[in-house]
Amino acid sequence: MPKRFRQKENTYDKTLLGLTLLLTVVGLIAVTDVSAPLALSRFGDAYFFVKQQAIWAILGIVGLVVGYKVPYSFWKKMSGLIFIGLIVLLVAVLIPGIGTKVLGARRWIFLGFFSIQPSEIAKLVLAMFLARLVEEKYSWWYFLGSIGLVAGLVMMQPDLGTTIVIASIGLIQLFVAGMPIIYLAGSAIASTVLAGILILTSDYRKDRLLTFLGVTDDPLGTSYHIRQILLALGSGGLFGVGLGQSRQKHLFLPETATDSVFAVLGEELGFVGASLIIVALSYFVYKIMKIAIKAPDTYSKVFVAGIAAWIGGQIFLNLASMLALAPLTGIPLPFFSYGGSSLTMVLFAVGIVLNVSKYAKE
């Protein structure tokens, strides 16, 4: 580590750590509240989901500590091998008998008592690997090829929402790395056109787009989910109906514990409470971006910028779909949505960001 950064090795961004722990605890409370009716209906245990989430939160905290303790330069050295391992996982999840198909998507690998979702791991690993390509000044085609390979494998699951997040990570990192604007714009346009083709060639995704555009009106079919979301948010008013008092979570609103958690929170906490959640998440991403700006070298700057793009893009996509500003994508809300792989990877990533913050430039 350069000499001028060594004097800061004993410090880290305490505000980011405190905010991370606060969001983790509040997220567990939200999962407890929002998932209870669904858990009771499916498993006969109102606390089934939060018990699972608490285990993952503990593992995530362990990952945070590991990410903080291990020098970030280690991930640069290991990123090539880790990237190869990621590709193996993304291919394996597509193989029947290894990957498990749920609700038409093959996104999980079950390993005894728990499962992993390789697409959640892909977000951090891609940011890690692309940062190394930037540091070692590889040709732009290596970047685009790596992004295309990961995005293509995720899209085959299929998972358009995560594919969009992965593309966003790559584009933001390429921007930070100084890719010429004309190439960056061309990549963005090509990604948008490809996404449009993928949407129009899938009846399920096309129905969601047409519902968003208001072309179709099927209140008990394709429009049901977004109508229930808007009903929940509208019922919240200014201050909400009260914590734990949501009516929509009692099996009226689909995916309450995962994609639609913000809708229930908006109903219970109202506009004021929902706004506080948005402010807290926005400030969380801002703190990561600030660390990226002050990062000590190119690798750490591009890596942390990729982490900010991943978490920030995921927050934006989830909230935009809940507020009917974008089609429903099935993207979880960091910290608040039920999902072990997502929470664990976010906490691990925060640990790495905290390690970088120890060497931040003044």
N, C-alpha and C positions, 0 to 999 in steps of 0.2 A: 504494500500500500504506500503511495507517495507520502513523503515525510510531512508535507503541509496538511495532510488529513489525519495524521496519527493523533494529534492532540484532541480530536473529537471522538475517538474510539469509545470512550466511556459514556457517551451521551446518546440518546435516541429520542424520537418524537413521542414524548409521553402523552400528548393530547391525542394522537392517533391511536395509541394503545388503549387509553381510557375509553375513547369513543367506540373502539372495536368491541371491548368487553361489555360496554353498555348496550350496544346494538345486539350482541349475542344473547344477553339476558332478556332484553325486551322481546327479541325474536322468539325465544323459548316460551315466554308468557303468551305471545300472540298465537303460537302453534297450539299451546294448551287450550286456549279459548276457542280458536276458530275450528280446530279439528275434532273437538269432543263429540258432536252429534254423529259425524261420519264414522269415527272410530268406534263409537258405541254400536252403531248399526252394523258395521262389518265384522268387528272382532269381539263385541260384548264388553269392551274395556274403553272407557272414555279417555284414558290417558295413554292408549297404545302408541299413537304417533309421537307424542312428546317424550315418552320413554326412549324411543328410538333416536329422536333428535338430540336428546340430552347426551346419549352415548357418543354420537357423532360430534357434538360440541366439545366434549372432553377430549376426544381424539384430535379435533381441530386445534384445541388449545395446545396440546402436545406438539402438533405440527407447527404452530406459531412459534413455540419456544425453539424448536429445531431450526426453523427458518431464520430466527433471530440469531442463534448461536453460530450457525455455519456461515462463514464468510461468503458473500455473494459471488466472489470470483470462482468458488467451487462449482457453482451451477453453470458457469461459462465452460469450464473444462469438461463437465459431464453432459452438457446439453445434447451433443451428438448422439451418444448412447441412449439417453433418455428419450430423444425424439424417435429413434428406431423402435424403442420399446412401446412408445405411444402408437406408432403405425401398426405394430403387431396386435395391440389391443383393439384398435379400430377395425382391423380386418377380422379378428377373432369374434367380435360381437356380432358380425354379420353372418357367421356360420351357424346354421341350425344345430342345436345340441350344446353349443357353447354360449351363444347369445340368447337371451330370453325375449320372446315377443309379447308385449303388453299393449293392448289397445291399438294394434296394428303397427306398432313401432318396435324395432329390435335395437334397444339402447342399453341393456343391462347385462352384466355377467354375474350370475349368482355363485358365490363361493361359500357354500355351507350355510352359516347363520347370517351372512350379510351379502350385499351386492355392491358392485361398483358400476359407475356410469362413465365409460371412457371419454365421452364427449365433454364432460366437465373437467377431466384431467387435461384434455387437449388445449383448453384455453390458456392455462398457465404454461404448459410445455411449449406451445407454439410461440408465445411471447418470449420465453427463455431462449429458444433456438434462433428465432429471427434476430434477436439482439446480438447473438454471437456472429451471425452472418454480416451484420452491420459493422461490428467491431473489427472483423477480419477482412472487410471491404470486398465481399463477394459480389459478383455481377447481379444486377436487379432480377435477372431471370431465375436465379436460385431462390430469391424471395418469393416471386410470383409462383414458381413451381411448388415450393413448400406449402404456401397458403392454399393453392389449388388442390394439392394432394389431400391435405387434412380436411378442407371444406368438402371435397368430393366424397370422401369416406363418411363424413358425418351426414351429408345429404342422402346417402344411400340407406340410412337407418329407417325412415327418413326423419330429419329434424331441421326444418328450414330456419327456425328461430335461432338455434345455436350456430347454424351456418352463417347467418347474418352477423352474429356477434364475432365469430372467427374472422370473417372478412373485415370487420371494423377494426379488430385488433391489428391485423396486417396493414391496413391502409394508414392507421394512425402512426404505427411504428415507421412505416416508410416515409411519412411526412416528417416525423421527428428526425429521421436519418438523413433528410435532405434530398429525397427523390425529386427529380424535376417535376414541376407542376403538371406539365403536359402529359407525362407518363402516369402521374398519379390520377389525373382527371380521366385519362383513358381507362385505367384500371377500375375506377369507380363506375364509369359508364358501362363497361363490360360486365361488372358484377351485377349492376342493376338490371341490365338486359337479361342476363342469365337467370337472375332471381325471378324476373317476370315470366320467362319461359317455364321455369319449374313450377310456378304457381298455376299457370294456365294449362299445364299438362297433367295436373292432379285435380280430380273432382273435389276432394276434401279441401285443398288449399284455395281452389277457385271459388268454392262456396263461401269461404270465410272472407275473401276479398270482395265478392259481390254483396255480401251482407254488410260489410263495412261501407261500401259505396252506396248502400241503400237501394241497390238494384233489385234485390230479393227481399221479400217480407214474409217470413215464415215463423211466427212467434212460438210455435211448438217444435220447430225443427232447427234450421240453420241459424235463425236469429235468437233462439232461446237463451243461449249463454250470455250474449252481450246485453240482452234485455234484462236479465236477472242481475247482471253487474250494475247496470245503470239504475235499476230499481233499488238496489242496496245502497248505492252512493247517494241517490236522491232522498232516501228515507233518513239518512243521517243528519241532514240539515246542518246547522251551524255547530252545534256541540254534541251531536250524536244521540243515540237512544240509550247509551250507557254500556260500559264494558260488560261483556257476557250476555247482553240483551238482544243480540242480532236475531232476526227472524229468518233471514235468507240463508243462514248457515245450517238451518234445520232441513237439509237435503233439498232445498229449492235451487240453490246456486251450485253448479257443477265445479269440481276441482277446488273446493274451499281451502284445503290445506296446502295446496301448491300454487297453481297459477293465479287463483282468484283471492288470495289472502288479503290483498289491499282493499278489495271491495267490501269485505266484512269489517275490516278495521275502519274504513270510511263510514260505514253504517253505524258502528258503535261509538266511534270517537268524533264523528262529524267533520266538517270542513277544517276546524281549528286543529284537531288531533291529527288528521291526515296530512295537513300542511306541515306540522311539526315533524312527522316521519319523513316527508320529502326533504325538508331542510336538513335534518340529521344525516340522511343518506347523501345529499348533495355536498355537505361539508366534509363528509368522509372521503368522497372522491376528490374534492378540492385539496385535502391534505396530502393525498397520494400524488396528485399532480404537482404540488409544490415541492415535494421531495424529489420528483423526477427532474424538475427544473434545476434543483441544487445538487443533483447527483454528481459524484466526483469524476466520472469518466463516461465515455460513449456507451459502453455496454450497460452499465447500471441505469443510465438515463433512458435508453431505448427500452430496456426491460421493464422498468417501473412505469414508463409511459404506456406500455402494452397492458400492464395490469390495470392501470387507470381506465384505459379504453374498454377492457373486458368488463370490469365491474360497473363502470358508468354506462356503457352501452346496454348492459343487461337491465340495469335499473330503469333506463329510459324506455326500452322496449316494453317492459312489463307495465309500467305506469301509463305509457301511451296507449297500450291496448285496453287497460282498465278504464281509461277516460275516453275511449272511442276515438282517439286521435290516430290510431293505427289498427290494422287487422289483428285479431287474436293470434298470438304466436306460440303460446305454451311455454314462455320463458319464465323461470322462477324469479322471485324478488329476493335478492341477497339478504341473508340473515332472517328474513321473515317467512319465506316459503319452506315447507317441509321438504327435506331432501338432504341426505347425508353427504353424498359426493360433493354437492354444491357448497355446503357450509364448510366442510373440511378443507376444500381447496381454497376457498376465500380466506380462511384463517391462516392457512399455510402461506399464502401469498402475502398477507399482511406481515407475517414474520420476516419474510425476505425484504419487504419494503422497510421495516424497522431496522434491519441490518444495514441497508443502504443509508438510512438516515443518520447512522452513527458517523458517516464520513462526509456528510453534506457540506458543500462549500458555503461560505458566508456570502 
